[in-house]
Amino acid sequence: MRVGRWLPAAGALASVLALTAVPAPAEARAPLGRCGDPARRPWCDKGLTPDRRTALLLPKMTADEKIAMLASDDPFGGPLGGFSEDAHADTNNGIERLGIPPLYMADGPAGVRQGKATALPAPIALAAGFDPNAARLYGGTVAWEARHRGNDLVFGPTADVLRTPRNGRTFEGFGEDPYLSATLGVPWIKGAQAQGVMTSVKHMAVYTQETDRLSLSMNVDPRTLREIYLPPFEAAVKDAGAATVMCGFGRLNGRWACQDDAALSKILRSEWGFTGFVPSDHTAAQDTAGAANGGLDMELPIGMKYNAFLLKLAVAQKKVTQATIDAHVRNILRTMFRFGVFDRQAYPNDLTRIDRAASQSAARQVEEGGITLLKNDGVLPLKAPASIALIGRAAQQSPSGFGSAKVVPFTTVSAQDGITRRAGSGTKVTYDNGDDHGDAADAARGADVAIVFATDSQGEFFDKSCLTLECGEPLRGDQDGLISEVAKANPNTIVVLNTGGPVLTPWAGQVKGIVEAWYPGQEAGTALARVLYGDVDPGGRLPVTFPVNENDAPTSGNPAQYPGLNKNTTFSEGVMVGYRHYDANGIAPRFPFGHGLSYTTFAYSGLVATSKAVQVTVTNTGQRTGIAVPQLYIGMPSPGAEVPQPPKQLKGYAKVTLGPGQSAMVTFPLTPRSFSYWNQAAKAWKVADGCYKVMVGASSRQISRSAALGACR
């Protein structure tokens, strides 16, 4: 075991979380880092502040050297990352003459995309865990492997709030709620940066679809921007100290994302106090002067807009000042100093001699914590059936999304492998690929239990054309029809969904059990088998709403909202995003936000609400140990007709494991921000007068206890 590696986890999550307490890697304690001798290079003095060191170094740089720092230098790293262990997503070569080290960067929202790596469950599965400790573990796992692949910075987490469930990158984010996204992004970043690797939270400020993403013009009112799309980035900066914030594609209210001075300079830096640097998503920079004056510090993957010819021309034409260029270089250098990049030797690119047991354990634990039991008519947990029929190709695979979050796993435990091993020799486990519905029904008919595996297809570059399983994954044919045929043949049919987000479930009334296992990562089969057999309670709760019908979903049926008209989309729904949309419009979902069943039951009592905190007692009223995820929602008064409020907003959650009859008091801390709305006239957060409804329950639609605060009649 190398110094700096956390202890392998045998079971408890807490043992893995020891990663943040380990000493710095041996290479970080070298007497002279790559910077050199402080006697010759005063900026190499580690006793000085990052700002002071930057102030000493910057004047020593030539104009060309400064410009060289403003773009990465490898156009092939990103595309080759999924194939080559040596292909960093991006590389800035540094300035050897001055001891400025290279900066190596890796894709990492779901694991490191650089050759083979530990394939963690998709981030949407992490979100389903409603567990900040798991998020810290996730970020630490990604960063540990990124470091041992020789990287200084990892691109992640993806904190974009989900607007439409057809978004091709639904699997890559934390779902439809800004509070959940913010409170998971913060520990993800802290866990990663505790490993000595910088993070890049993405994509500032609004990025909600793949359709026309490179040219889309998004019109978003200030209140919606502040209350829905910016909170995860604000928390990443203020609470987690994120090293970098990546800007995305498209235009926000007429301004390109990577040259949006209003977002990148006024909000990110001046208002939030961000001192790191802003890299672009690949090819997102549109104009040299616009980007330089708009807040972009480093262009990726190469200097198409940030190169010597164009930047010097912009300075000569007085479109960009030298002071502006210096400020961008200063942001980069200061961040590198802050995170010790100058003061250590390069991280070695070598995972072959490293024990990866903790990473594998993390993949399993995150998946177990995110597997969400949507329906259970008594068929689960499995009670030693004599025969099980596994149907669907995903039983032998581990589905995943594609794009920058695609990870090539070291190994994969399929559902068939995991279930067969857990079932033991006394259970006959058969498999049918599901291509022929008749054959699948025959296989199901002869088994005690039939488990159908259904998938969708998600990834970067395109959105799903609809939410059905058939068009969501056209290569698998009519999976809805397959499920119905199997359900007719076997009354004990369970559906396991390996999807990146919500899908329609027209067959929900025909099956005994529905398990959402998401894109499960490399330990898919082990985690699923443990949940199906009840070795662990299903820990997941939905971070996204599952609609009954296609047109029930947010933005459905209104092309001006999505996908846009003439590459223009208007966010006219305002803050009514996700479950807020369903609640405000009186639409019953198939499975609501926050929903997820346990193998036991829970009761809520003793609700006490103040402006500082809400307390409630949760009691396990069943016969098994189980996981409860109490959720706090607040219904806020509207200060006027022009500021409509959703019926409820998530403001707190907890995750507790309780034995039979055991109780726990859960406290949800509150701050003035918990009760605030964005007042555009004042350009500030304000608390409206009126009555606030406090609600606690097991989901957004299962409220068990409520109270009132404020001026209530």
Stockholm file with secondary structure:
# STOCKHOLM 1.0

chainA/1-713         MRVGRWLPAAGALASVLALTAVPAPAEARAPLGRCGDPARRPWCDKGLTPDRRTALLLPKMTADEKIAMLASDDPFGGPLGGFSEDAHADTNNGIERLGIPPLYMADGPAGVRQGKATALPAPIALAAGFDPNAARLYGGTVAWEARHRGNDLVFGPTADVLRTPRNGRTFEGFGEDPYLSATLGVPWIKGAQAQGVMTSVKHMAVYTQETDRLSLSMNVDPRTLREIYLPPFEAAVKDAGAATVMCGFGRLNGRWACQDDAALSKILRSEWGFTGFVPSDHTAAQDTAGAANGGLDMELPIGMKYNAFLLKLAVAQKKVTQATIDAHVRNILRTMFRFGVFDRQAYPNDLTRIDRAASQSAARQVEEGGITLLKNDGVLPLKAPASIALIGRAAQQSPSGFGSAKVVPFTTVSAQDGITRRAGSGTKVTYDNGDDHGDAADAARGADVAIVFATDSQGEFFDKSCLTLECGEPLRGDQDGLISEVAKANPNTIVVLNTGGPVLTPWAGQVKGIVEAWYPGQEAGTALARVLYGDVDPGGRLPVTFPVNENDAPTSGNPAQYPGLNKNTTFSEGVMVGYRHYDANGIAPRFPFGHGLSYTTFAYSGLVATSKAVQVTVTNTGQRTGIAVPQLYIGMPSPGAEVPQPPKQLKGYAKVTLGPGQSAMVTFPLTPRSFSYWNQAAKAWKVADGCYKVMVGASSRQISRSAALGACR
#=GR chainA/1-713 SS CCTTCCCCCSSCHHHHGGGGGSCCCGGGGCSSCTTCCTTTCGGGCTTSCHHHHHHHHGGGSCHHHHHHTTBCCCTTHHHHTTTCTTCCSEEECCBGGGTBCCEEEEECSSSCCSSEECCCCCHHHHHHTCCHHHHHHHHHHHHHHHHTBTCSEEEEEECCCCSCTTCTTGGGSCCSCHHHHHHHHHHHHHHHHTTTCEEEEEEESCCCCSTTTTTCEEECCHHHIIIIISHHHHHHHHTTCCSEEEECSSEETTEEGGGCHIIIIIIIIIITCCCSBCBBCTTCCCCHHHHHHHTCCBBSSSCSSSSHHHHHHHHHTTSSCHHHHHHHHHHHHHHHHHTTSTTSCCCCBCCTTSCCHHHHHHHHHHHHHHCEEEEESSCCSCCCCSEEEEESGGGGSCCCCBSTTCCEESCCCCHHHHHHHHHCTTSEEEEECSSSHHHHHHHHHTSSEEEEEEECCCBTTCCCSCSSHHHHSGGGCCHHHHHHHHHHHCSSEEEEEECSSCCCCTTGGGCSEEEECCSCCTTHHHHHHHHHTTSSCCCCCCSSCBCSSGGGSTTTTCTTTTTCBTTEEECTTTTCCTHHHHHHTTCCCSBCTTCCBCSSCEEEEEEEECSSEEEEEEEECSSSCEEECCEEEEECCCSSTTSCCCSCEEEEECCEEECTTCEEEEEEECCGGGGEEEETTTTEEEECSSEEEEEEEEETTEEEEEEEEESCC
#=GC SS_cons         CCTTCCCCCSSCHHHHGGGGGSCCCGGGGCSSCTTCCTTTCGGGCTTSCHHHHHHHHGGGSCHHHHHHTTBCCCTTHHHHTTTCTTCCSEEECCBGGGTBCCEEEEECSSSCCSSEECCCCCHHHHHHTCCHHHHHHHHHHHHHHHHTBTCSEEEEEECCCCSCTTCTTGGGSCCSCHHHHHHHHHHHHHHHHTTTCEEEEEEESCCCCSTTTTTCEEECCHHHIIIIISHHHHHHHHTTCCSEEEECSSEETTEEGGGCHIIIIIIIIIITCCCSBCBBCTTCCCCHHHHHHHTCCBBSSSCSSSSHHHHHHHHHTTSSCHHHHHHHHHHHHHHHHHTTSTTSCCCCBCCTTSCCHHHHHHHHHHHHHHCEEEEESSCCSCCCCSEEEEESGGGGSCCCCBSTTCCEESCCCCHHHHHHHHHCTTSEEEEECSSSHHHHHHHHHTSSEEEEEEECCCBTTCCCSCSSHHHHSGGGCCHHHHHHHHHHHCSSEEEEEECSSCCCCTTGGGCSEEEECCSCCTTHHHHHHHHHTTSSCCCCCCSSCBCSSGGGSTTTTCTTTTTCBTTEEECTTTTCCTHHHHHHTTCCCSBCTTCCBCSSCEEEEEEEECSSEEEEEEEECSSSCEEECCEEEEECCCSSTTSCCCSCEEEEECCEEECTTCEEEEEEECCGGGGEEEETTTTEEEECSSEEEEEEEEETTEEEEEEEEESCC
//
